[in-house]
Amino acid sequence: MRSIFRFSMLVFGLLAMAGLLAPTGALGVKEVKIGVIYPLTGGAAAAGRELRAGVELATKIANGVMADLPMTMAQNSGIKNLGGAKIKLIFKDHEGNPTLGADLAKKLILDDKVDGILGCYFSSVTKTVSAVCEQYNVPMINASSTSPALTKRGLKWFWRTTPHDKWFTKDLFELLKGLTEGKVQGVKAVPKKEIKNLASACEKTEWGSHVSGLIKEFAKEYGFKLRKSFLYAAKSADLSSEVRSLKASRADVMLFASYTSDAILMVKTLKAQKAHPKVIWGQDAGFEKPEFRSTLGDSISGILTRTVFLPKVVEIKKLAGQVNALYKKKTGNDLGGASARAFTGLQTWVAVLEKAGSTKPADIQAAANAIYIPGKELVVPWKGIKFSTSGDELGQNILGSGLIGQYQKGKDGKISLEIVYPFDVSSADMIFPFAGF
Amino acid sequence: MDILVGSLFAGLLIGMVLALVALGLTIIFGVMDIVNFAHGEFLMIGMYTGLLTAQGLGIDPLLTLPVAAIVGFLLGIICYFGFIKFLLRGPMVAQLLGTFGLMLFLRNLALLIFGSEDRALHHGLLVGKSFDLGMGVIVSATKLACATLSVVAFVAVWLLINRTKIGKALTATALNAQGARYMGIPTEKMNALAWGIGGGSVTIAGALIVNFWSVNPFIGLLFTMIAFAIVALGGFGSVPGAFFAGLVVGMITEIPGFWDFFTYTFGADWMVDIPMTSFKYMWVYVAFFVIMVTRPRGLFGWKQ
């Protein structure tokens, strides 16, 4: 018995040494397990598919070698500093349910023994999942939840790469202000009284209700009048009384924070009710999904959405173009805000693991707090990724930024998003006022 | 002013649609004294039937109504002979829990088959169309069609119950099942017929509603609750009561619209900040509660 024990110890020792001596060799390969929690079914299933495809593509690039992509993770097979360990994704479906999300996180941590977590898109779910991660000291990176409150809780195991709604909402008001000052490409200065009246309708979970609050806050700050503001259930099957209420407010500018099926329903109902505001703006999410475009067709021409990624970015950034080509090959769609950010989230995970050189939570924590990824390595048009480690926003990426796009019909007759804000990177003249449905 | 007229119209139309949803529930209750918790699930099945038939066969959703009616009628009869018949022997609580179980069963079956995603019709003769009645009042074509059909269905059911022999037999069964049996009325068949008509009318409503409302396996509960409120308001078992109460409930769901009218007419800023739209269904249950407390048999109810 003892000799067997000794023999196996010897074999283990040799194997371990082989691993140390040949860090990229096949013998040293192990896995790093990342639990990925997304809404894969339910109203946001379309978004879930995009998120999943983004993460899978990034994993494929990280686990293989694509020398022509100018990003660190494409140069090595697996995590170099972990002996070429491959990333293994374990997907879970939270169905938009915060309680389920928390249960899944526990399951991933206790049963699957994941090294870290990525997710969860819905701010409400991210909130509960990050609380579980904090409890078990498991690092979590969030790439696409934009409720400002998430990074205001002083969590030590939570990092967020995406900019949040406060920045995005401010962008919108900067755009409106720009309209009155004649700064918008292709639009003469608009008298403020023509766009002074606002109305907002936001879905009523964590994310939407925060956006609604931010709109109120900024409307006051920028001197606009909010004539109507309400929350609705994203699962509503009918929004006609909501739309009548918006119309009744005689608002010049209508603002929305909606997930996919409700965004489509909202615009369909606006169209059926012949609503005619001068500006329609959506806070990303549903307003940017491929389904939004494919279901509603030409009628969305002129609608604005804030976003973090537009196909036009591809023309500005070579790397984005390359990744977009890979993504299109995989899914048939262009990268969107959800997929590009999910991609970036996994990329950040790889960079953090690379820097940590270990899967010990404490090492990952230290690495995440010290990480810096330059903007040129990212598909999203940010200055880079660097997390805040002090102040009231712990773990928030401080180098992100947003875009506002407008659906426009191109010469080829196809609807695509053109950049209208920031003004210095506009890709087309803005359509103003909204021409009606 | 357009806000007020618009809300009135919208309330009336949706009220007629909701009345159609409640019709089946009131028939089943009227005849058998059994409260069908799975009513909303029947509606959900009607919605899926309409949606899938239209998409599968590539026909206009309006043409799927007969299919939905047959599916609903058969479903009602199958449910009766396969399940409800046995429940009737048990106490009231067993009947309640039984239909509650049926609700859970149908819902989860739908979840298994269709998945939890919202599905909606995007194409169709009337889908997304609307009329401008002037004064800024816009009426959706699907809702108008739905409301019209609802009236037709009500008249048909009313005629069936009040002008035909079968109707008399149904009423007799409803009033006194034992007596009716002694008179030679096949009460068993009458019960099954009530379930068939109830199921058929609600699946028709579903196939109509799917023209403007998206469907998922959980949609039933909202309608069950509203249908209960309507039936309680109109009086359990009363067909005209269900219609009238449907209109009332339709108007109640439009309270936010009336609120907007007063807000902007009087320019009352404090009213703007009250999110009435978020509470539109709350008032339905408030009305339900008030009726339950003050007049338990409802406005037109004849059953004690």
Contacts between the chains, C-beta under 8 A, distances in Angstrom:
chain1	res1	chain2	res2	distance
A	41	B	115	6.1
A	41	B	116	5.0
A	41	B	117	6.4
A	42	B	116	5.0
A	42	B	117	6.5
A	42	B	118	7.9
A	43	B	117	7.2
A	43	B	118	5.2
A	43	B	216	7.8
A	45	B	116	8.0
A	45	B	117	5.2
A	95	B	116	6.6
A	204	B	278	6.9
A	226	B	272	7.9
A	227	B	272	6.5
A	228	B	260	7.8
A	228	B	272	6.3
A	229	B	272	7.7
A	229	B	273	7.7
A	229	B	275	7.6
A	230	B	275	4.3
A	230	B	276	7.7
A	230	B	277	4.7
A	230	B	278	5.7
A	231	B	275	6.3
A	231	B	278	5.3
A	232	B	277	6.5
A	232	B	278	6.6
A	235	B	118	7.4
A	235	B	216	7.6
A	235	B	218	7.8
A	237	B	118	7.8
A	237	B	213	4.3
A	237	B	214	5.1
A	237	B	215	7.3
A	237	B	219	6.0
A	237	B	222	7.6
A	238	B	212	6.8
A	238	B	213	5.1
A	240	B	10	6.4
A	240	B	14	7.9
A	240	B	140	7.0
A	240	B	212	8.0
A	241	B	7	7.9
A	241	B	10	6.8
A	241	B	253	6.7
A	241	B	254	6.4
A	241	B	256	5.7
A	241	B	257	6.0
A	241	B	277	6.2
A	241	B	280	5.9
A	242	B	277	5.2
A	244	B	3	7.3
A	244	B	6	5.8
A	244	B	7	6.6
A	244	B	10	6.6
A	244	B	257	5.6
A	244	B	260	7.6
A	245	B	256	5.8
A	245	B	257	6.7
A	245	B	260	5.3
A	245	B	276	7.8
A	245	B	277	5.2
A	248	B	3	4.4
A	248	B	6	8.0
A	248	B	257	7.2
A	248	B	260	4.1
A	248	B	261	7.2
A	248	B	264	6.2
A	249	B	260	7.3
A	249	B	264	7.3
A	250	B	264	7.5
A	261	B	118	4.3
A	261	B	120	7.3
A	261	B	214	6.2
A	264	B	120	7.5
A	265	B	120	7.2
A	265	B	214	6.5
A	268	B	128	6.0
A	271	B	128	6.7
A	272	B	128	5.6
A	272	B	129	7.4
A	272	B	130	4.6
A	272	B	138	7.2
A	272	B	140	5.4
A	273	B	130	6.8
A	273	B	138	5.0
A	273	B	140	7.9
A	274	B	130	6.9
A	274	B	132	6.7
A	274	B	138	5.4
A	295	B	122	5.5
